[in-house]
Amino acid sequence: MILNKRLKKKSFFLTLAIIVIIAHQNNFFENTFNLFRESLDHRLSKVYGNCDRHGYGFISAVRSQFNIDENILILNGDANLKSYELSKKSIWFNYQTNQAINENKLILINYSKGNKITKNEKIDFWFKGKNFNDFKLIHKKNNCYFLIK
């Protein structure tokens, strides 16, 4: 009986030690701390990029700064996204299923040919084989642009 109690105590502490070691190896404690310390927007910007990769930070900033509560067209000029359809994959960040996409407002992420775009000047440009005309630049940060028709 005494041997059984000792064996149970030892197995409990051994199991606990293994759990703590595995949690430490996987940065569980640090990740949990960061989860409570950083806001959701900051964590998403770290993972999906600010004005790079998928451009979550820029999209979020434009939506809040210009009070946009509708689905707008978001295009990503990343070279890995060869087609026009693939370039629209950043739209899911704020997509509302019950609304159509307003194509009169446009966000360009990773657009490398942006040196032709100047503020408040109407522009026509091609993006991955599709023509966009009569857009005006409203907001720019690095190679990310917010345009309105």
Backbone as JSON, one array per atom type, in Angstrom:
{
  "sequence": "MILNKRLKKKSFFLTLAIIVIIAHQNNFFENTFNLFRESLDHRLSKVYGNCDRHGYGFISAVRSQFNIDENILILNGDANLKSYELSKKSIWFNYQTNQAINENKLILINYSKGNKITKNEKIDFWFKGKNFNDFKLIHKKNNCYFLIK",
  "N": [[0.82, -1.18, 0.0], [1.88, 1.28, 0.88], [3.98, 1.38, -0.89], [2.58, 1.57, -3.26], [1.42, 4.16, -3.01], [3.75, 5.73, -3.09], [4.66, 5.14, -5.63], [2.58, 6.22, -7.17], [2.91, 8.96, -6.51], [5.47, 9.45, -7.54], [5.05, 8.91, -10.28], [3.18, 10.89, -10.87], [4.7, 13.27, -10.48], [6.7, 12.81, -12.36], [5.21, 12.78, -14.74], [4.23, 15.41, -14.65], [6.67, 16.8, -14.81], [7.51, 16.07, -17.39], [5.48, 17.25, -18.92], [5.94, 19.97, -18.36], [8.52, 20.29, -19.44], [8.05, 19.75, -22.18], [6.25, 21.83, -22.74], [7.94, 24.0, -22.29], [9.85, 23.61, -24.32], [8.33, 24.09, -26.58], [7.81, 26.77, -26.41], [5.53, 27.51, -24.98], [4.87, 29.02, -22.68], [5.92, 31.6, -23.21], [4.53, 32.17, -25.59], [1.9, 32.19, -24.65], [2.03, 34.35, -22.9], [2.55, 36.43, -24.78], [0.18, 36.31, -26.19], [-1.7, 37.43, -24.47], [-0.57, 39.91, -24.04], [-0.21, 41.33, -26.5], [-2.21, 43.0, -28.97], [-4.91, 41.79, -31.07], [-4.83, 42.83, -33.7], [-2.12, 43.6, -33.88], [-0.82, 41.11, -33.65], [-1.84, 39.8, -35.93], [-0.81, 41.49, -37.93], [1.89, 40.98, -37.62], [2.05, 38.35, -38.51], [0.78, 38.31, -41.09], [1.8, 40.51, -42.37], [2.51, 44.04, -42.83], [2.74, 46.13, -44.88], [3.44, 44.35, -46.77], [3.8, 40.95, -47.85], [0.7, 39.63, -47.28], [-0.49, 41.98, -46.51], [-2.06, 42.76, -44.25], [-1.89, 44.72, -42.17], [-1.85, 47.23, -43.52], [-4.31, 47.11, -44.89], [-6.11, 46.99, -42.74], [-5.53, 49.46, -41.49], [-6.32, 51.31, -43.49], [-9.05, 50.7, -43.7], [-9.97, 51.47, -41.17], [-9.13, 54.18, -41.0], [-10.44, 55.46, -43.13], [-13.06, 54.86, -42.66], [-14.35, 52.49, -43.78], [-16.81, 50.22, -44.36], [-17.59, 48.23, -46.0], [-17.26, 45.62, -48.5], [-14.37, 45.81, -50.36], [-12.36, 45.9, -53.32], [-9.37, 44.13, -53.21], [-6.13, 43.83, -54.19], [-3.23, 41.9, -54.71], [0.07, 42.33, -55.52], [2.08, 40.46, -55.39], [4.75, 38.55, -56.67], [4.61, 35.79, -56.68], [1.96, 35.21, -56.97], [0.55, 34.57, -59.67], [-1.79, 34.88, -61.29], [-4.7, 37.0, -61.87], [-6.95, 36.28, -60.36], [-5.84, 34.86, -58.19], [-4.52, 36.96, -56.98], [-6.42, 38.28, -55.54], [-6.7, 37.24, -53.0], [-6.25, 38.42, -50.48], [-8.53, 39.6, -49.6], [-10.07, 38.31, -47.71], [-9.63, 39.13, -45.09], [-11.4, 41.1, -44.03], [-13.83, 40.38, -45.05], [-17.28, 40.48, -45.76], [-19.95, 38.42, -45.91], [-22.56, 38.97, -46.72], [-22.56, 41.1, -48.45], [-21.89, 42.7, -51.58], [-18.91, 43.15, -53.6], [-17.45, 46.28, -53.71], [-16.23, 47.72, -56.43], [-15.32, 50.22, -56.95], [-13.63, 51.19, -55.12], [-10.31, 50.51, -54.23], [-7.64, 48.55, -53.08], [-4.23, 48.23, -53.35], [-1.69, 45.95, -52.84], [1.77, 45.37, -52.46], [2.48, 46.49, -54.96], [4.52, 46.97, -57.55], [4.89, 48.73, -59.66], [4.25, 51.27, -58.93], [5.39, 53.8, -59.08], [4.37, 55.38, -61.06], [2.03, 56.32, -60.14], [0.4, 59.09, -58.91], [-0.71, 61.47, -56.45], [-4.17, 62.3, -56.35], [-4.4, 62.38, -59.12], [-5.95, 61.2, -62.02], [-5.67, 57.87, -63.05], [-4.83, 55.26, -65.33], [-4.29, 51.86, -65.3], [-2.71, 48.65, -65.71], [-3.24, 45.54, -64.22], [-2.03, 42.5, -63.63], [-3.0, 41.58, -66.14], [-5.56, 42.7, -66.27], [-7.46, 45.6, -66.92], [-7.59, 48.69, -65.25], [-9.22, 51.7, -64.88], [-9.37, 55.29, -64.51], [-8.89, 55.77, -61.73], [-8.12, 57.36, -58.61], [-5.41, 58.22, -56.51], [-5.59, 57.94, -53.06], [-4.43, 57.28, -50.6], [-1.14, 56.35, -49.62], [1.44, 54.06, -48.81], [4.64, 53.04, -48.68], [4.83, 50.42, -50.9], [2.11, 50.12, -51.13], [-1.25, 50.95, -51.88], [-4.19, 52.98, -51.72], [-6.95, 53.4, -53.62], [-9.52, 55.28, -55.29], [-12.31, 55.34, -57.43]],
  "CA": [[0.0, 0.0, 0.0], [2.79, 2.42, 0.94], [4.71, 1.35, -2.16], [1.64, 2.04, -4.29], [1.31, 5.61, -2.87], [5.01, 6.31, -3.56], [4.69, 4.98, -7.08], [1.65, 7.21, -7.71], [3.53, 10.28, -6.37], [6.58, 9.54, -8.5], [4.52, 8.98, -11.65], [2.57, 12.2, -11.01], [5.77, 14.27, -10.66], [7.36, 12.52, -13.63], [4.3, 13.27, -15.77], [4.25, 16.87, -14.55], [7.97, 17.26, -15.31], [7.5, 15.89, -18.85], [4.59, 18.28, -19.47], [6.63, 21.27, -18.25], [9.63, 20.29, -20.4], [7.48, 19.87, -23.52], [5.7, 23.19, -22.84], [9.08, 24.91, -22.41], [10.46, 23.4, -25.64], [7.44, 24.67, -27.59], [7.6, 28.18, -26.05], [4.15, 27.66, -24.55], [4.73, 30.1, -21.69], [6.15, 32.87, -23.91], [3.42, 32.39, -26.52], [0.72, 32.54, -23.86], [2.26, 35.72, -22.44], [2.36, 37.32, -25.93], [-1.23, 36.29, -26.55], [-2.41, 38.37, -23.61], [0.09, 41.22, -24.06], [-0.35, 42.01, -27.78], [-3.57, 43.04, -29.51], [-5.16, 40.91, -32.21], [-4.32, 43.5, -34.9], [-0.66, 43.52, -33.88], [-0.43, 39.73, -33.94], [-2.15, 39.53, -37.34], [0.15, 42.24, -38.74], [3.17, 40.26, -37.55], [1.97, 37.12, -39.3], [0.37, 38.54, -42.47], [2.51, 41.65, -42.92], [1.91, 45.37, -42.76], [2.62, 46.55, -46.28], [4.13, 43.31, -47.5], [3.09, 39.66, -47.86], [-0.74, 39.78, -47.55], [-0.84, 43.38, -46.27], [-3.13, 42.92, -43.26], [-1.76, 45.98, -41.44], [-2.28, 48.34, -44.38], [-5.76, 46.97, -45.13], [-6.78, 47.36, -41.49], [-5.36, 50.9, -41.29], [-7.15, 52.02, -44.46], [-10.46, 50.49, -43.35], [-10.32, 52.28, -39.99], [-8.87, 55.6, -41.27], [-11.42, 55.98, -44.08], [-14.38, 54.35, -42.24], [-14.88, 51.6, -44.81], [-17.5, 49.08, -43.75], [-18.09, 47.42, -47.11], [-16.24, 44.83, -49.18], [-13.73, 46.51, -51.46], [-11.43, 45.07, -54.08], [-8.0, 44.15, -52.69], [-5.28, 43.1, -55.11], [-1.88, 41.71, -54.21], [1.01, 42.25, -56.64], [3.15, 39.51, -55.1], [5.17, 37.85, -57.89], [4.21, 34.38, -56.58], [0.55, 35.11, -57.33], [0.65, 34.84, -61.12], [-3.04, 35.27, -61.94], [-5.53, 38.04, -61.27], [-7.82, 35.65, -59.35], [-5.02, 34.58, -56.99], [-4.1, 38.2, -56.35], [-7.52, 38.81, -54.72], [-6.87, 36.42, -51.8], [-6.15, 39.2, -49.25], [-9.83, 40.17, -49.28], [-10.74, 37.57, -46.64], [-9.4, 39.73, -43.77], [-12.59, 41.82, -43.58], [-14.91, 40.05, -45.98], [-18.63, 40.31, -45.21], [-20.6, 37.55, -46.89], [-23.87, 39.47, -47.16], [-22.38, 42.31, -49.26], [-21.12, 42.58, -52.83], [-17.64, 43.87, -53.59], [-17.47, 47.6, -54.35], [-15.01, 47.82, -57.24], [-14.95, 51.62, -57.11], [-12.54, 51.4, -54.16], [-9.32, 49.49, -54.53], [-6.38, 48.54, -52.31], [-3.15, 47.49, -54.0], [-0.62, 45.53, -51.94], [2.96, 44.92, -53.18], [2.42, 46.94, -56.35], [5.88, 47.43, -57.83], [4.9, 49.76, -60.7], [3.54, 52.4, -58.34], [6.02, 55.11, -59.26], [3.56, 56.12, -62.01], [0.81, 56.77, -59.45], [0.57, 60.33, -58.14], [-1.9, 61.8, -55.67], [-5.3, 63.01, -56.95], [-4.36, 62.38, -60.58], [-6.63, 60.02, -62.54], [-4.7, 56.98, -63.68], [-5.23, 53.99, -65.93], [-3.18, 50.93, -65.16], [-2.98, 47.23, -65.9], [-2.81, 44.71, -63.1], [-2.1, 41.07, -63.95], [-3.82, 41.34, -67.32], [-6.87, 43.36, -66.21], [-7.32, 47.05, -67.01], [-8.29, 49.53, -64.29], [-9.1, 53.07, -65.37], [-9.98, 56.42, -63.79], [-8.74, 55.71, -60.28], [-7.3, 58.41, -57.99], [-4.7, 57.81, -55.32], [-6.07, 58.58, -51.85], [-3.47, 57.04, -49.52], [-0.01, 55.53, -50.06], [2.48, 53.73, -47.84], [5.62, 52.18, -49.37], [4.31, 49.94, -52.17], [0.69, 49.84, -50.93], [-2.02, 52.09, -52.34], [-5.63, 52.98, -51.63], [-7.43, 54.15, -54.77], [-10.96, 55.41, -55.45], [-12.74, 55.73, -58.79]],
  "C": [[0.87, 1.26, 0.0], [3.57, 2.53, -0.36], [3.84, 1.9, -3.3], [1.48, 3.57, -4.24], [2.57, 6.3, -3.39], [5.09, 6.26, -5.08], [3.75, 5.99, -7.75], [2.23, 8.61, -7.65], [4.63, 10.46, -7.4], [6.06, 9.67, -9.93], [3.83, 10.33, -11.9], [3.63, 13.26, -11.28], [6.53, 14.05, -11.97], [6.51, 13.03, -14.8], [4.29, 14.79, -15.8], [5.55, 17.43, -15.13], [8.02, 17.15, -16.84], [6.63, 16.96, -19.51], [5.27, 19.65, -19.45], [7.77, 21.36, -19.26], [9.11, 20.47, -21.82], [6.92, 21.28, -23.74], [6.83, 24.2, -23.02], [9.72, 24.81, -23.8], [9.63, 24.05, -26.75], [7.1, 26.13, -27.32], [6.16, 28.46, -25.63], [3.97, 28.86, -23.62], [4.92, 31.47, -22.34], [5.0, 33.18, -24.87], [2.15, 32.79, -25.79], [0.84, 33.97, -23.34], [2.01, 36.72, -23.57], [0.9, 37.39, -26.36], [-2.02, 37.31, -25.74], [-1.84, 39.79, -23.69], [-0.19, 42.0, -25.34], [-1.79, 41.95, -28.27], [-3.68, 42.1, -30.72], [-4.62, 41.54, -33.5], [-2.81, 43.41, -35.0], [-0.18, 42.12, -34.22], [-0.7, 39.38, -35.4], [-1.2, 40.26, -38.28], [1.51, 41.55, -38.74], [3.15, 39.04, -38.46], [1.72, 37.42, -40.78], [0.97, 39.79, -43.09], [1.76, 42.96, -42.8], [1.68, 45.89, -44.17], [3.47, 45.6, -47.13], [3.32, 42.02, -47.34], [1.62, 39.85, -48.21], [-1.26, 41.17, -47.2], [-1.93, 43.62, -45.24], [-3.07, 44.29, -42.57], [-2.23, 47.17, -42.25], [-3.78, 48.29, -44.62], [-6.54, 47.42, -43.9], [-6.7, 48.86, -41.25], [-6.25, 51.7, -42.23], [-8.62, 51.9, -44.09], [-10.86, 51.35, -42.15], [-10.16, 53.78, -40.27], [-9.95, 56.22, -42.16], [-12.84, 55.45, -43.82], [-15.04, 53.49, -43.31], [-15.52, 50.41, -44.12], [-18.15, 48.2, -44.82], [-16.94, 46.59, -47.67], [-15.68, 45.65, -50.33], [-12.73, 45.58, -52.12], [-10.02, 45.24, -53.52], [-7.17, 43.26, -53.59], [-3.85, 43.06, -54.59], [-0.94, 41.49, -55.39], [2.18, 41.32, -56.39], [3.46, 38.69, -56.35], [4.78, 36.37, -57.86], [2.76, 34.16, -56.99], [0.41, 35.5, -58.8], [-0.65, 35.39, -61.71], [-3.77, 36.37, -61.17], [-6.4, 37.46, -60.15], [-7.05, 35.35, -58.07], [-4.65, 35.86, -56.25], [-5.17, 38.77, -55.43], [-7.65, 38.08, -53.37], [-6.74, 37.2, -50.48], [-7.5, 39.78, -48.82], [-10.47, 39.51, -48.05], [-10.56, 38.2, -45.27], [-10.66, 40.39, -43.21], [-13.81, 41.52, -44.43], [-16.23, 39.84, -45.25], [-19.47, 39.59, -46.26], [-21.9, 38.1, -47.43], [-23.76, 40.72, -48.03], [-21.58, 41.99, -50.53], [-19.83, 43.39, -52.7], [-17.8, 45.18, -54.36], [-16.16, 47.76, -55.11], [-14.64, 49.25, -57.56], [-13.88, 52.03, -56.1], [-11.6, 50.22, -54.29], [-8.11, 49.65, -53.62], [-5.4, 47.67, -53.08], [-2.06, 47.2, -52.98], [0.54, 45.03, -52.81], [2.94, 45.31, -54.66], [3.73, 47.61, -56.71], [5.93, 48.55, -58.87], [4.25, 51.04, -60.21], [4.18, 53.75, -58.52], [5.27, 55.97, -60.28], [2.33, 56.73, -61.34], [1.11, 58.02, -58.63], [-0.77, 60.71, -57.52], [-2.89, 62.66, -56.46], [-5.26, 63.12, -58.47], [-5.04, 61.1, -61.06], [-5.62, 59.17, -63.3], [-5.42, 55.79, -64.31], [-4.04, 53.07, -65.78], [-3.66, 49.5, -65.37], [-2.45, 46.49, -64.7], [-3.08, 43.26, -63.45], [-3.11, 40.78, -65.07], [-5.2, 41.98, -67.31], [-6.66, 44.87, -66.16], [-8.17, 47.73, -65.94], [-8.11, 50.97, -64.76], [-9.82, 54.05, -64.46], [-9.95, 56.28, -62.27], [-7.86, 56.87, -59.81], [-6.65, 57.84, -56.73], [-5.19, 58.62, -54.12], [-5.04, 58.47, -50.73], [-2.4, 56.09, -50.03], [0.93, 55.28, -48.88], [3.38, 52.69, -48.5], [5.05, 51.74, -50.71], [2.85, 49.47, -52.04], [-0.11, 51.12, -51.21], [-3.5, 51.87, -52.07], [-6.14, 53.92, -52.7], [-8.95, 54.18, -54.79], [-11.26, 55.88, -56.86], [-13.47, 57.04, -58.76]]
}
